[in-house]
Amino acid sequence: MFDIYTGTLIREIDIGDYPWAFDVSSTGLLAYDQEDDIIFWDLNSNKELARISKNGEKMMNSKFSPTGSGYYVQYGDGTITCWDIIYK
């Protein structure tokens, strides 16, 4: 992440080699695929929040809903899954 005004590097997060899909929500969550899991990362606290198994499926695309309350994943077999994001 960079400060858009100064170009200064603020934070780097190692998301592994060649993730197929990732997205950042309006609420500061990063979601990305890594090997067998989808990983949810809180950019505000810089901590991993959760992992969801991909059950061996290849992610092709992913997107948070505009409000950040849903997360959609398109898999290589053509299916789309939606998760509700619940904050605790």
N, C-alpha and C positions, 0 to 999 in steps of 0.2 A: 504494500500500500504506500502511496506517495501523497504528500501534501501537494495539491494541484496548484497552489500559488507559488511555492518555493521550489518544488521539484525534489524536496528532501524525502528520503526513504523513511517511512514511519515504522513499518513492520513487514517482516517476511514470514510466510507460513509455508512449510514444506508439505506439499500435497502429493508427493511421490512422482514417479515417472509417468508422464503421458496420461493424465486422467482424461476419460472420454467426455465427461460432462461435469459442469459445476455452475453454481449460481450464487449470488449474494442477495439477501432479502432487504427490504426497506427497514427492517428492524435490527439489522446488523448480524444476521446469521449467514454463514458460509456453508454450503453443502457441496460435496464432491464425492466421486467414486474413487475407491482405492482397493485394488485387488477384489476381494469378495464382499466388501461392505460399502455402504453409503455413510459418510461421516458428516455430522453436523457440528460446526465450530462456531462459538460465540466470539465475534471479532471485538466486542467491547471488553470482555474479560480475558480474551486470548486463551480460552479453554475449550477442549473438546466436550460436547454435551451428550452426544449419543452416537451409536452405530446401529445401522440396520443392515441385515444380510440381504445380498442381492440374489441369493439362491442360485448362483452360477450364471445368472443372466447378464448380458452385456448391455450397459446403459448407453443409449444413443444421444439422449438429450435430457435436460432437467430444467425446471423453472419453478421459482416461488410465485405464489399468487401476489397481486399488487399490494395486498395488506400484510403479506408475510405469514398469513395464518394457514396456508396450504402449500404443499410441495408436490409437484408433479414430475413423474419420471416416465420417459419413453424407453422401452427395452428393444433389443434387436429383433425379438419375435413379433413386434408390432403392438404389444400391449402397453397400456398406459396405466400407471398406478398413482393414486392421490393419497397423501397423508395429511391429516390435520395436525398443525403444530400447536401444541399446548404448552404454555410456559408455566413453570412452577417456581 
